[in-house]
Amino acid sequence: MGRLIAATLFLIIFTLLHSSLACPKCPYPTPSIPHHKHHPKLPPKVKPYPKPPKPPVVGPPKPPPVVQPPLPPVVVPHPPPYVQPPPLPPVVNPPPVPPVVGPPKPPPVVYPPVPPVVGPPKPPPVVYPPVPPVVGPPKPPPVVYPPVPPVVGPPKPPPVVYPPKPSPPKGEVPCPPPPPPPKETCPVDTLKLGACVDLLGGMIPIRIGADATSTCCPVLQGLAGLDAALCLCTTIKLKLLNLILVMPVALEMLIGCGKSLPPGYQCPA
């Protein structure tokens, strides 16, 4: 059926193509001739040369039809006849198992009652005799210290006015300036005196006691009153303590050690 339809379409296309090729080509339309007063001479008309008809298009030859060999008939094998299996023998249950009888249970063990544990009798409570109140010795009367006189330092020496230096003559080397006077140093061991100052700095609220006197007086033994005060001033400055608070306590301690100081003594700047 498909081959017949294809052959019919091929014949229709071939016929239409042949008829279209048989018609000559249509000529181009000639332009209109303008009207002039003097009619110009027209060129001779030349008829277009008719084109020869194209030969028909002949397609390739059709291949011969393929003839397939006939298929062999399908033979369906018949299944073998169903043979029922032989009947099964009847199931014979085994004889019933007799119940297992265990040995008789032993009688329950009855333990004798445990007697209650009775501890030894508690000792009677210890009654202590009343403690009499502790009465300390009578407090000593408060120590009233005499007022500390204001510390007034020695009067400052007047400023030294040096005379003007004469200019040296030319050609001579000027003499170097005299060395400054040596600073006053403390001849006492700094460590021992530092322990004394630490003790004084910790006793500012309670004033002078026996510990400060017994610690500081042997260290300052052999020094004059002004030298001992100068050593205390230097050590207090090195310890970065408050000079205004600690120095009155230190001066009172020096008076307790038997050192004499001028009234109104102050540490040098």
MODELLER restraints for C-alpha pairs under 7 A, 6 or more apart:
rsr = mdl.restraints
at = mdl.atoms
rsr.add(forms.Gaussian(group=physical.xy_distance, feature=features.Distance(at['CA:18:A'], at['CA:56:A']), mean=6.06, stdev=0.5))
rsr.add(forms.Gaussian(group=physical.xy_distance, feature=features.Distance(at['CA:21:A'], at['CA:53:A']), mean=6.21, stdev=0.5))
rsr.add(forms.Gaussian(group=physical.xy_distance, feature=features.Distance(at['CA:21:A'], at['CA:54:A']), mean=6.10, stdev=0.5))
rsr.add(forms.Gaussian(group=physical.xy_distance, feature=features.Distance(at['CA:22:A'], at['CA:53:A']), mean=5.77, stdev=0.5))
rsr.add(forms.Gaussian(group=physical.xy_distance, feature=features.Distance(at['CA:24:A'], at['CA:50:A']), mean=6.73, stdev=0.5))
rsr.add(forms.Gaussian(group=physical.xy_distance, feature=features.Distance(at['CA:24:A'], at['CA:51:A']), mean=6.77, stdev=0.5))
rsr.add(forms.Gaussian(group=physical.xy_distance, feature=features.Distance(at['CA:149:A'], at['CA:263:A']), mean=6.82, stdev=0.5))
rsr.add(forms.Gaussian(group=physical.xy_distance, feature=features.Distance(at['CA:149:A'], at['CA:264:A']), mean=6.87, stdev=0.5))
rsr.add(forms.Gaussian(group=physical.xy_distance, feature=features.Distance(at['CA:150:A'], at['CA:263:A']), mean=6.83, stdev=0.5))
rsr.add(forms.Gaussian(group=physical.xy_distance, feature=features.Distance(at['CA:150:A'], at['CA:264:A']), mean=4.78, stdev=0.5))
rsr.add(forms.Gaussian(group=physical.xy_distance, feature=features.Distance(at['CA:151:A'], at['CA:263:A']), mean=5.56, stdev=0.5))
rsr.add(forms.Gaussian(group=physical.xy_distance, feature=features.Distance(at['CA:151:A'], at['CA:264:A']), mean=2.54, stdev=0.5))
rsr.add(forms.Gaussian(group=physical.xy_distance, feature=features.Distance(at['CA:151:A'], at['CA:265:A']), mean=3.99, stdev=0.5))
rsr.add(forms.Gaussian(group=physical.xy_distance, feature=features.Distance(at['CA:151:A'], at['CA:266:A']), mean=5.64, stdev=0.5))
rsr.add(forms.Gaussian(group=physical.xy_distance, feature=features.Distance(at['CA:152:A'], at['CA:263:A']), mean=5.43, stdev=0.5))
rsr.add(forms.Gaussian(group=physical.xy_distance, feature=features.Distance(at['CA:152:A'], at['CA:264:A']), mean=2.14, stdev=0.5))
rsr.add(forms.Gaussian(group=physical.xy_distance, feature=features.Distance(at['CA:152:A'], at['CA:265:A']), mean=3.98, stdev=0.5))
rsr.add(forms.Gaussian(group=physical.xy_distance, feature=features.Distance(at['CA:152:A'], at['CA:266:A']), mean=5.74, stdev=0.5))
rsr.add(forms.Gaussian(group=physical.xy_distance, feature=features.Distance(at['CA:153:A'], at['CA:264:A']), mean=5.26, stdev=0.5))
rsr.add(forms.Gaussian(group=physical.xy_distance, feature=features.Distance(at['CA:153:A'], at['CA:265:A']), mean=3.74, stdev=0.5))
rsr.add(forms.Gaussian(group=physical.xy_distance, feature=features.Distance(at['CA:153:A'], at['CA:266:A']), mean=4.55, stdev=0.5))
rsr.add(forms.Gaussian(group=physical.xy_distance, feature=features.Distance(at['CA:154:A'], at['CA:265:A']), mean=6.73, stdev=0.5))
rsr.add(forms.Gaussian(group=physical.xy_distance, feature=features.Distance(at['CA:168:A'], at['CA:174:A']), mean=6.21, stdev=0.5))
rsr.add(forms.Gaussian(group=physical.xy_distance, feature=features.Distance(at['CA:186:A'], at['CA:231:A']), mean=5.17, stdev=0.5))
rsr.add(forms.Gaussian(group=physical.xy_distance, feature=features.Distance(at['CA:192:A'], at['CA:219:A']), mean=6.81, stdev=0.5))
rsr.add(forms.Gaussian(group=physical.xy_distance, feature=features.Distance(at['CA:193:A'], at['CA:219:A']), mean=6.66, stdev=0.5))
rsr.add(forms.Gaussian(group=physical.xy_distance, feature=features.Distance(at['CA:194:A'], at['CA:235:A']), mean=6.39, stdev=0.5))
rsr.add(forms.Gaussian(group=physical.xy_distance, feature=features.Distance(at['CA:196:A'], at['CA:212:A']), mean=6.89, stdev=0.5))
rsr.add(forms.Gaussian(group=physical.xy_distance, feature=features.Distance(at['CA:196:A'], at['CA:215:A']), mean=6.23, stdev=0.5))
rsr.add(forms.Gaussian(group=physical.xy_distance, feature=features.Distance(at['CA:196:A'], at['CA:216:A']), mean=5.28, stdev=0.5))
rsr.add(forms.Gaussian(group=physical.xy_distance, feature=features.Distance(at['CA:197:A'], at['CA:236:A']), mean=6.56, stdev=0.5))
rsr.add(forms.Gaussian(group=physical.xy_distance, feature=features.Distance(at['CA:199:A'], at['CA:212:A']), mean=6.40, stdev=0.5))
rsr.add(forms.Gaussian(group=physical.xy_distance, feature=features.Distance(at['CA:200:A'], at['CA:212:A']), mean=6.69, stdev=0.5))
rsr.add(forms.Gaussian(group=physical.xy_distance, feature=features.Distance(at['CA:200:A'], at['CA:246:A']), mean=6.82, stdev=0.5))
rsr.add(forms.Gaussian(group=physical.xy_distance, feature=features.Distance(at['CA:200:A'], at['CA:249:A']), mean=6.90, stdev=0.5))
rsr.add(forms.Gaussian(group=physical.xy_distance, feature=features.Distance(at['CA:200:A'], at['CA:250:A']), mean=6.79, stdev=0.5))
rsr.add(forms.Gaussian(group=physical.xy_distance, feature=features.Distance(at['CA:201:A'], at['CA:246:A']), mean=5.89, stdev=0.5))
rsr.add(forms.Gaussian(group=physical.xy_distance, feature=features.Distance(at['CA:204:A'], at['CA:246:A']), mean=6.74, stdev=0.5))
rsr.add(forms.Gaussian(group=physical.xy_distance, feature=features.Distance(at['CA:204:A'], at['CA:249:A']), mean=6.85, stdev=0.5))
rsr.add(forms.Gaussian(group=physical.xy_distance, feature=features.Distance(at['CA:207:A'], at['CA:249:A']), mean=6.69, stdev=0.5))
rsr.add(forms.Gaussian(group=physical.xy_distance, feature=features.Distance(at['CA:208:A'], at['CA:249:A']), mean=6.92, stdev=0.5))
rsr.add(forms.Gaussian(group=physical.xy_distance, feature=features.Distance(at['CA:208:A'], at['CA:253:A']), mean=6.57, stdev=0.5))
rsr.add(forms.Gaussian(group=physical.xy_distance, feature=features.Distance(at['CA:213:A'], at['CA:253:A']), mean=6.49, stdev=0.5))
rsr.add(forms.Gaussian(group=physical.xy_distance, feature=features.Distance(at['CA:213:A'], at['CA:257:A']), mean=6.81, stdev=0.5))
rsr.add(forms.Gaussian(group=physical.xy_distance, feature=features.Distance(at['CA:217:A'], at['CA:257:A']), mean=5.62, stdev=0.5))
rsr.add(forms.Gaussian(group=physical.xy_distance, feature=features.Distance(at['CA:220:A'], at['CA:228:A']), mean=6.12, stdev=0.5))
rsr.add(forms.Gaussian(group=physical.xy_distance, feature=features.Distance(at['CA:224:A'], at['CA:259:A']), mean=6.91, stdev=0.5))
rsr.add(forms.Gaussian(group=physical.xy_distance, feature=features.Distance(at['CA:225:A'], at['CA:259:A']), mean=4.80, stdev=0.5))
rsr.add(forms.Gaussian(group=physical.xy_distance, feature=features.Distance(at['CA:225:A'], at['CA:260:A']), mean=5.21, stdev=0.5))
rsr.add(forms.Gaussian(group=physical.xy_distance, feature=features.Distance(at['CA:225:A'], at['CA:261:A']), mean=5.55, stdev=0.5))
rsr.add(forms.Gaussian(group=physical.xy_distance, feature=features.Distance(at['CA:226:A'], at['CA:261:A']), mean=6.41, stdev=0.5))
rsr.add(forms.Gaussian(group=physical.xy_distance, feature=features.Distance(at['CA:230:A'], at['CA:267:A']), mean=6.93, stdev=0.5))
rsr.add(forms.Gaussian(group=physical.xy_distance, feature=features.Distance(at['CA:233:A'], at['CA:267:A']), mean=5.85, stdev=0.5))
rsr.add(forms.Gaussian(group=physical.xy_distance, feature=features.Distance(at['CA:236:A'], at['CA:243:A']), mean=6.65, stdev=0.5))
